[in-house]
Amino acid sequence: MKRLLALALFAGALFAQTVTLTPTGPATTYPGQTVNLTVTMTGSSGQSVAGVQWTVGYPVGFTGGSPTVSSADGILGDKAQCGPLACVVVGSTISMADGPLATIPVTVGNSVAPGNFTIPLTGIIGATGGGLNVPGMTAGPPYSLKVLSTCDLDADGNVNVQDVQIVISAVIGSGTCPASITGGCTLITILQEIIAANGGACKVP
């Protein structure tokens, strides 16, 4: 009787186990740039997860590209794919281990205004190698991304004299032009930075 009770408790614990998919990535970026969003799985031990599906909640102006499966799951024969409605990692009947599942390139549109954005995962489904549903699939915290002004060259959240100095240094040759300035650093760029640092609109390309 005690053995049966122990087995029942063990089975109940497995059934109640939570498998979590969490999106992560860089903390900051600029309009027009691409960041890599990585989906990581935790809590899968003993759950025999062989395939997963999720939906990415992109903010307006954000676009997801073709995902890349993690090296560990690629060795198993799994492949990652994102369609209009969902992303999947599937292909092998071998159970996946905890860790990164896939990386999705996310492009921030040029028209996206600076600010804080969140990218959640929803609609998470898991399946075993035999096609059975995996209970307890859930999403971790959404990915938080701060989109900076293209005039915020030191990525401190402000446009001020320090940013102006960065451009001046690049123009006179004592520094390098930040990669976020796609048009290069010129005397016009210095003027644009000065205007932005004094509260004007940022016109740096």
BAFI-3210 file (N, C-alpha, C; in Angstrom, 3 decimals, decimal comma, padded with zeros to 6 digits):
// residues 205
n [1|2|3|4|5|6|7|8|9|10|11|12|13|14|15|16|17|18|19|20|21|22|23|24|25|26|27|28|29|30|31|32|33|34|35|36|37|38|39|40|41|42|43|44|45|46|47|48|49|50|51|52|53|54|55|56|57|58|59|60|61|62|63|64|65|66|67|68|69|70|71|72|73|74|75|76|77|78|79|80|81|82|83|84|85|86|87|88|89|90|91|92|93|94|95|96|97|98|99|100|101|102|103|104|105|106|107|108|109|110|111|112|113|114|115|116|117|118|119|120|121|122|123|124|125|126|127|128|129|130|131|132|133|134|135|136|137|138|139|140|141|142|143|144|145|146|147|148|149|150|151|152|153|154|155|156|157|158|159|160|161|162|163|164|165|166|167|168|169|170|171|172|173|174|175|176|177|178|179|180|181|182|183|184|185|186|187|188|189|190|191|192|193|194|195|196|197|198|199|200|201|202|203|204|205]
n.u [000,824|001,937|003,888|002,351|001,125|003,336|004,145|001,923|002,049|004,449|003,832|001,876|003,394|004,992|003,022|002,188|004,330|005,989|006,823|008,773|008,962|011,062|011,635|014,568|017,079|019,210|019,475|019,087|018,542|018,553|016,332|015,766|017,657|018,654|017,918|018,755|016,461|016,257|014,814|014,345|014,178|013,074|012,769|012,079|012,885|012,244|009,840|009,775|009,813|009,560|008,899|007,954|005,725|005,044|003,789|004,894|004,603|004,821|005,549|004,000|005,574|007,748|009,515|009,709|012,223|013,567|013,952|016,726|017,669|018,853|022,227|022,405|019,842|019,757|021,592|020,111|018,409|016,327|014,352|013,818|011,095|009,207|005,957|003,186|001,503|002,617|005,565|007,715|009,645|010,730|010,891|012,455|012,113|013,361|013,801|014,066|016,535|016,818|017,500|018,661|016,366|015,797|016,814|015,616|015,768|014,978|013,746|013,775|011,688|012,436|010,748|009,942|009,365|011,527|011,572|010,219|009,702|007,870|008,128|006,203|005,717|003,187|000,468|001,673|002,652|003,431|004,837|005,265|007,626|005,964|003,746|002,013|000,338|002,154|001,739|001,436|002,877|004,196|004,656|007,539|008,676|008,054|010,195|012,066|012,762|014,589|014,231|016,396|016,959|018,338|020,137|021,162|024,011|025,758|024,177|022,896|020,369|019,819|020,042|022,671|025,439|027,548|026,999|027,231|029,960|030,998|030,481|031,953|034,555|034,767|034,651|036,967|038,856|039,809|038,303|035,909|033,218|029,955|028,250|025,522|024,974|024,126|024,685|027,235|029,730|029,739|030,225|027,645|026,320|027,288|026,013|023,343|023,327|023,829|021,491|019,595|020,519|019,812|017,137|015,749|014,315|015,521|017,573|019,498|020,632]
n.v [-001,196|001,267|001,502|001,777|004,210|005,895|005,722|006,871|009,459|010,264|010,136|012,091|014,323|014,536|015,064|017,533|019,084|021,961|023,135|025,535|028,123|030,700|033,948|035,728|038,330|040,970|043,991|046,554|048,432|049,974|051,846|050,269|048,316|044,857|042,378|039,394|037,117|034,738|031,648|029,829|026,714|025,407|023,121|020,691|018,148|014,743|014,973|014,300|015,932|016,379|018,022|021,414|024,260|027,705|031,107|034,297|037,499|040,154|043,646|046,519|047,363|045,757|042,947|039,485|037,131|034,267|031,465|029,960|026,752|025,531|024,400|022,030|020,842|020,704|018,701|016,535|016,318|018,023|020,762|024,293|026,493|029,316|030,430|032,388|032,328|030,822|029,444|026,604|023,928|020,981|017,546|015,398|012,335|012,149|013,110|016,514|018,509|020,729|024,189|026,520|026,705|027,796|030,539|033,673|036,127|039,477|042,320|045,777|048,242|051,154|053,251|052,981|054,429|055,678|053,863|051,641|048,205|045,107|041,633|038,992|035,385|033,202|030,772|028,207|024,934|021,545|018,402|014,851|012,360|010,427|011,764|012,620|014,964|017,323|018,101|021,142|023,150|026,367|029,992|032,003|035,157|038,016|039,139|041,990|044,967|047,836|050,459|052,707|056,242|057,265|059,225|058,835|058,005|056,820|055,064|055,511|056,235|058,890|061,962|063,991|066,249|064,447|062,668|064,371|064,885|062,403|062,246|064,455|063,607|061,459|062,769|064,365|062,468|061,222|059,290|056,613|056,364|055,744|052,637|052,827|055,113|055,339|056,911|057,859|059,891|063,333|066,926|067,853|065,899|066,461|068,921|068,039|066,409|068,288|069,834|067,882|067,297|069,563|069,393|069,246|067,625|064,376|063,919|062,327|059,905]
n.w [000,000|000,848|-001,079|-003,414|-002,844|-002,789|-005,459|-006,663|-005,663|-006,820|-009,533|-009,575|-008,988|-011,280|-013,167|-012,326|-012,836|-014,103|-017,269|-018,680|-021,099|-022,005|-023,277|-024,206|-024,631|-026,002|-024,012|-025,033|-028,099|-031,399|-033,593|-036,748|-036,421|-035,778|-033,388|-031,557|-030,454|-028,003|-027,271|-024,418|-022,704|-019,594|-016,800|-017,950|-017,316|-017,115|-018,430|-021,090|-023,456|-026,829|-028,867|-029,458|-029,464|-030,029|-029,807|-030,822|-029,468|-031,175|-030,961|-032,593|-035,588|-035,247|-036,567|-037,060|-038,027|-039,835|-037,758|-035,944|-035,024|-031,862|-031,268|-029,805|-030,071|-032,785|-033,339|-032,535|-034,608|-034,816|-036,112|-036,553|-037,090|-038,112|-038,683|-039,997|-037,773|-035,647|-033,978|-034,229|-032,828|-033,844|-035,026|-034,302|-032,435|-030,086|-026,718|-025,697|-024,001|-021,141|-021,816|-024,389|-027,126|-029,649|-031,794|-032,729|-035,186|-034,670|-036,086|-035,597|-036,705|-038,727|-038,177|-035,576|-032,467|-029,848|-026,742|-024,183|-024,658|-024,665|-025,371|-025,491|-025,021|-026,100|-026,209|-025,794|-026,506|-025,883|-026,935|-026,740|-027,978|-028,939|-029,712|-027,737|-025,590|-023,623|-020,330|-018,355|-019,697|-019,989|-020,085|-019,474|-018,030|-020,158|-022,858|-022,346|-023,984|-024,677|-026,841|-028,171|-028,772|-031,893|-031,528|-029,065|-028,348|-026,509|-025,259|-022,775|-022,181|-022,397|-024,298|-024,678|-023,904|-023,849|-025,916|-028,092|-027,949|-028,645|-031,398|-032,296|-031,673|-033,420|-035,887|-035,893|-035,803|-033,514|-032,422|-033,028|-035,371|-034,219|-034,763|-034,978|-036,374|-039,432|-041,622|-041,350|-039,619|-039,641|-040,129|-040,275|-038,832|-036,279|-035,802|-035,859|-033,593|-031,590|-031,712|-030,962|-028,381|-027,087|-026,793|-029,180|-032,136|-033,004|-035,706|-036,687|-038,915]
ca.u [000,000|002,823|004,557|001,380|000,934|004,534|004,087|000,868|002,564|005,483|003,147|001,216|004,418|005,364|001,906|002,083|005,574|005,850|007,874|008,690|009,696|011,326|012,367|015,569|017,861|019,904|018,631|018,826|018,842|018,143|015,463|016,451|018,604|018,113|018,404|018,459|015,620|016,502|013,781|015,004|013,269|013,486|011,799|011,608|013,389|011,216|008,599|009,890|009,407|010,247|008,504|007,268|005,156|004,710|003,517|005,623|003,787|005,652|004,938|003,842|006,834|008,760|009,335|010,516|012,786|013,641|014,676|017,808|017,580|020,069|023,144|022,081|018,653|020,087|022,242|019,051|017,638|015,209|014,407|012,984|010,397|008,157|004,990|002,425|000,783|003,340|006,900|007,842|010,903|010,247|011,550|013,004|011,315|014,212|013,451|014,958|017,017|016,704|018,480|018,139|015,716|015,945|017,084|014,828|016,168|013,857|014,136|013,001|011,490|013,009|009,745|009,613|009,814|012,240|010,716|010,352|008,796|007,910|007,803|005,823|005,390|001,863|000,052|002,744|002,216|004,520|004,436|006,276|007,998|004,836|002,639|001,136|000,450|002,931|001,029|002,213|003,675|003,850|005,620|008,228|008,479|008,317|011,475|011,991|013,730|014,524|014,661|017,010|017,043|019,572|021,053|021,702|025,139|026,396|023,143|022,599|018,974|019,705|020,790|023,287|026,737|028,422|026,742|027,831|031,407|031,315|030,504|033,097|035,766|034,802|034,913|038,359|039,727|040,282|037,368|035,226|031,806|029,103|027,604|024,114|024,867|024,301|025,164|028,590|029,873|030,162|029,910|026,177|025,936|027,561|024,924|022,130|023,457|023,693|020,063|018,907|020,952|019,128|015,693|015,143|014,085|016,720|017,574|020,644|020,137]
ca.v [000,000|002,425|001,614|002,326|005,622|006,611|005,821|007,825|010,806|010,551|010,417|013,383|015,368|014,686|015,671|018,924|019,768|023,051|023,329|026,957|028,707|032,099|034,682|036,677|038,970|042,180|044,931|047,772|048,460|051,204|051,622|049,809|047,254|043,520|041,699|037,960|036,664|033,323|030,956|028,823|025,828|024,913|022,277|019,599|016,855|013,746|015,242|013,726|016,926|016,150|019,084|022,540|025,298|028,928|032,304|035,471|038,704|041,279|044,974|047,131|047,833|044,713|041,836|038,300|036,452|032,805|031,035|028,974|025,811|025,467|023,350|020,768|020,238|020,413|017,386|015,533|016,263|018,955|021,963|025,398|027,201|030,246|030,792|033,588|032,205|030,167|028,897|025,236|023,186|019,603|016,772|014,172|011,738|012,130|014,182|017,661|018,864|022,143|025,054|027,254|025,909|028,446|031,969|034,335|037,504|040,418|043,619|046,928|049,115|052,495|054,204|052,717|055,506|055,196|053,494|050,293|047,262|043,727|040,621|037,778|034,132|032,692|029,587|027,212|023,533|020,580|017,047|013,801|011,715|009,616|012,622|012,929|016,316|017,494|019,041|022,095|024,065|027,755|031,011|032,798|036,601|038,467|039,778|043,445|045,592|049,294|051,026|053,997|057,244|057,139|060,260|058,383|057,223|056,044|054,127|055,710|056,640|060,348|062,608|065,151|066,687|063,281|062,142|065,331|064,690|061,171|062,571|065,346|062,776|060,669|063,663|064,838|061,314|060,681|058,244|055,944|056,706|054,647|051,831|053,207|056,224|054,672|057,841|058,302|061,082|064,514|068,189|067,910|065,016|067,204|069,886|067,287|065,972|069,476|070,165|066,857|067,432|070,723|069,144|069,181|066,284|063,677|063,736|061,494|058,705]
ca.w [000,000|000,902|-002,379|-004,350|-002,499|-003,228|-006,920|-007,006|-005,378|-007,818|-010,795|-009,427|-009,055|-012,684|-013,878|-011,918|-013,169|-015,066|-018,268|-018,992|-022,222|-021,690|-024,310|-023,713|-025,681|-025,565|-023,271|-025,803|-029,531|-032,071|-034,756|-037,933|-036,123|-035,517|-032,188|-031,524|-029,345|-027,743|-026,487|-023,576|-021,972|-018,279|-016,105|-018,806|-016,858|-016,834|-019,163|-022,436|-024,452|-028,098|-029,791|-028,804|-030,325|-029,304|-030,602|-030,357|-029,524|-031,614|-030,964|-033,909|-036,133|-035,057|-037,501|-036,770|-039,189|-039,791|-036,558|-036,014|-033,914|-031,060|-031,713|-029,120|-030,674|-034,169|-033,341|-032,399|-035,844|-034,758|-036,931|-036,073|-038,154|-037,690|-039,705|-039,660|-036,507|-034,559|-034,195|-033,735|-032,873|-033,917|-036,071|-033,736|-031,359|-028,900|-025,792|-025,612|-022,670|-020,811|-022,461|-025,550|-028,169|-030,949|-031,809|-033,767|-035,431|-034,590|-036,622|-035,136|-037,851|-038,656|-037,694|-034,167|-031,583|-028,653|-025,615|-023,626|-025,287|-024,185|-026,382|-024,753|-025,691|-025,742|-026,959|-025,724|-026,545|-025,936|-027,299|-026,581|-029,231|-029,384|-030,098|-026,615|-025,045|-022,395|-019,465|-017,576|-020,522|-019,661|-020,531|-018,472|-018,210|-021,523|-023,158|-022,260|-024,879|-024,737|-028,115|-027,889|-029,827|-032,674|-031,045|-027,775|-028,844|-025,449|-024,768|-021,355|-022,043|-022,519|-025,376|-024,035|-024,411|-024,036|-027,256|-029,023|-027,913|-029,371|-032,825|-032,532|-031,644|-034,651|-037,020|-035,868|-035,935|-032,241|-032,005|-034,142|-035,543|-033,742|-035,806|-035,090|-037,319|-040,725|-042,634|-041,049|-038,770|-040,396|-039,455|-040,182|-037,719|-035,045|-035,643|-035,516|-032,205|-030,731|-031,682|-030,157|-026,982|-026,538|-026,748|-030,498|-032,689|-033,462|-037,160|-037,047|-039,620]
c.u [000,867|003,526|003,616|001,165|002,122|004,536|003,055|001,339|003,603|004,851|002,451|002,194|004,844|004,272|001,834|003,321|005,337|007,065|007,721|009,541|009,837|012,109|013,349|016,326|018,569|018,941|018,233|019,135|018,381|017,151|016,290|017,434|017,880|018,745|018,032|017,679|015,828|015,396|014,443|013,965|013,887|012,377|011,340|012,048|012,244|009,929|008,630|009,387|010,228|009,903|007,755|006,768|004,836|004,402|004,263|004,737|004,623|004,899|004,822|005,194|007,977|008,462|010,269|010,996|012,785|014,483|015,788|017,707|018,902|020,941|022,803|020,891|018,872|020,755|021,203|018,250|016,455|015,451|013,467|012,355|009,341|007,268|004,248|001,797|001,620|004,735|006,936|009,298|010,507|011,038|012,097|012,054|012,113|013,881|014,522|015,395|016,757|017,801|017,853|017,524|015,977|016,229|016,367|015,359|014,937|014,341|013,190|012,898|012,066|012,042|009,376|010,207|010,568|011,266|010,990|009,285|008,947|007,478|007,485|005,704|004,024|001,601|001,057|002,172|003,453|004,004|005,595|006,623|006,891|003,615|001,673|001,382|001,285|002,213|001,982|003,108|003,234|004,951|006,258|007,956|008,756|009,694|011,275|013,120|013,524|015,072|015,136|016,854|018,349|020,580|021,676|022,866|025,847|025,408|022,867|021,166|018,751|020,490|021,339|024,671|027,707|028,235|027,330|029,336|031,829|031,422|031,691|034,395|035,897|035,177|036,378|039,364|040,268|039,357|036,741|033,766|030,944|028,396|026,147|023,907|025,166|024,860|026,573|028,593|030,466|029,883|028,396|025,683|026,177|026,432|023,627|022,154|023,281|022,221|019,303|019,256|020,293|017,617|014,995|014,960|015,399|016,610|018,751|020,148|020,644]
c.v [001,257|002,632|002,221|003,810|006,444|006,789|006,840|009,253|011,216|010,910|011,765|014,522|015,606|015,404|017,163|019,739|020,813|023,110|024,748|027,331|030,204|032,773|035,669|037,269|040,188|043,161|046,143|047,569|049,795|050,873|051,220|048,680|045,943|042,935|040,224|037,611|035,159|032,757|029,797|028,017|025,402|024,037|021,070|018,215|015,910|013,928|014,746|014,668|016,719|017,204|020,172|023,525|026,512|030,042|033,472|036,709|039,928|042,606|045,501|047,687|046,856|043,554|040,691|037,633|034,947|032,357|030,041|028,060|025,794|024,302|022,001|020,077|019,943|019,059|016,274|015,373|017,192|020,142|023,006|026,101|028,113|030,560|032,048|033,541|031,646|029,741|027,486|024,801|021,724|018,862|015,447|013,633|011,662|013,327|015,275|017,869|020,343|022,945|025,788|026,299|026,497|029,928|032,591|035,744|038,416|041,798|044,701|047,912|050,508|053,515|054,000|053,820|054,932|054,904|052,076|049,382|045,883|042,795|039,320|036,551|033,672|031,404|028,457|025,796|022,648|019,205|016,088|013,232|010,846|010,430|012,958|014,344|016,320|018,512|020,035|023,013|025,504|028,707|031,698|034,279|037,004|039,098|041,290|044,065|047,103|049,759|052,452|054,955|057,054|058,225|059,890|057,437|056,404|055,128|054,261|056,171|058,131|060,830|063,909|065,436|065,520|062,682|063,062|065,111|063,439|061,454|063,469|064,541|061,965|061,541|064,098|063,684|060,733|059,604|057,619|056,350|055,525|053,939|052,215|054,376|055,669|055,604|058,339|059,585|062,236|065,764|068,362|067,054|065,713|068,187|069,190|066,827|067,147|069,863|069,181|066,982|068,614|070,619|069,092|067,759|065,679|063,411|062,884|060,208|057,413]
c.w [000,000|-000,438|-003,412|-004,101|-002,975|-004,740|-007,359|-006,774|-006,403|-009,161|-010,742|-009,540|-010,492|-013,452|-013,567|-012,292|-014,255|-015,980|-018,799|-020,199|-021,962|-022,813|-023,680|-024,902|-025,136|-024,897|-024,098|-027,277|-030,083|-033,190|-035,974|-037,687|-035,787|-034,257|-032,275|-030,264|-029,188|-026,850|-025,749|-022,799|-020,645|-017,700|-016,885|-018,342|-016,506|-017,613|-020,612|-023,526|-025,724|-029,140|-029,048|-029,857|-029,468|-030,298|-029,985|-030,529|-029,882|-031,490|-032,398|-034,369|-035,971|-036,011|-037,134|-038,047|-039,018|-038,596|-036,873|-034,803|-033,164|-031,532|-031,082|-029,756|-032,152|-034,311|-033,256|-033,687|-035,853|-035,684|-036,355|-037,258|-037,554|-038,881|-039,292|-038,268|-035,365|-034,991|-033,613|-033,764|-032,774|-035,003|-035,578|-032,670|-030,059|-028,008|-025,761|-024,166|-022,417|-021,495|-023,629|-026,577|-029,545|-030,756|-032,997|-033,969|-035,456|-035,035|-036,123|-036,299|-037,645|-038,055|-036,225|-033,288|-030,391|-027,509|-025,164|-024,213|-024,644|-025,311|-025,644|-025,658|-025,197|-026,514|-026,947|-025,623|-026,620|-026,287|-027,060|-027,950|-029,799|-029,745|-028,977|-026,112|-023,764|-021,517|-018,809|-018,389|-020,250|-020,133|-019,339|-018,717|-019,657|-021,653|-023,144|-023,083|-024,894|-026,076|-027,851|-029,054|-030,578|-032,294|-029,697|-028,045|-027,781|-024,735|-023,280|-021,120|-022,166|-023,739|-024,814|-024,618|-024,615|-025,430|-028,324|-029,100|-028,670|-030,871|-033,160|-032,590|-032,919|-035,842|-037,054|-035,861|-034,651|-031,686|-033,242|-034,188|-035,096|-034,894|-036,007|-036,044|-038,708|-041,794|-042,402|-040,233|-039,585|-039,570|-039,302|-039,027|-036,381|-034,770|-035,236|-034,064|-031,237|-030,596|-030,791|-028,679|-026,291|-026,605|-028,081|-030,973|-033,166|-034,953|-037,628|-037,706|-038,999]
res [m|k|r|l|l|a|l|a|l|f|a|g|a|l|f|a|q|t|v|t|l|t|p|t|g|p|a|t|t|y|p|g|q|t|v|n|l|t|v|t|m|t|g|s|s|g|q|s|v|a|g|v|q|w|t|v|g|y|p|v|g|f|t|g|g|s|p|t|v|s|s|a|d|g|i|l|g|d|k|a|q|c|g|p|l|a|c|v|v|v|g|s|t|i|s|m|a|d|g|p|l|a|t|i|p|v|t|v|g|n|s|v|a|p|g|n|f|t|i|p|l|t|g|i|i|g|a|t|g|g|g|l|n|v|p|g|m|t|a|g|p|p|y|s|l|k|v|l|s|t|c|d|l|d|a|d|g|n|v|n|v|q|d|v|q|i|v|i|s|a|v|i|g|s|g|t|c|p|a|s|i|t|g|g|c|t|l|i|t|i|l|q|e|i|i|a|a|n|g|g|a|c|k|v|p]
***
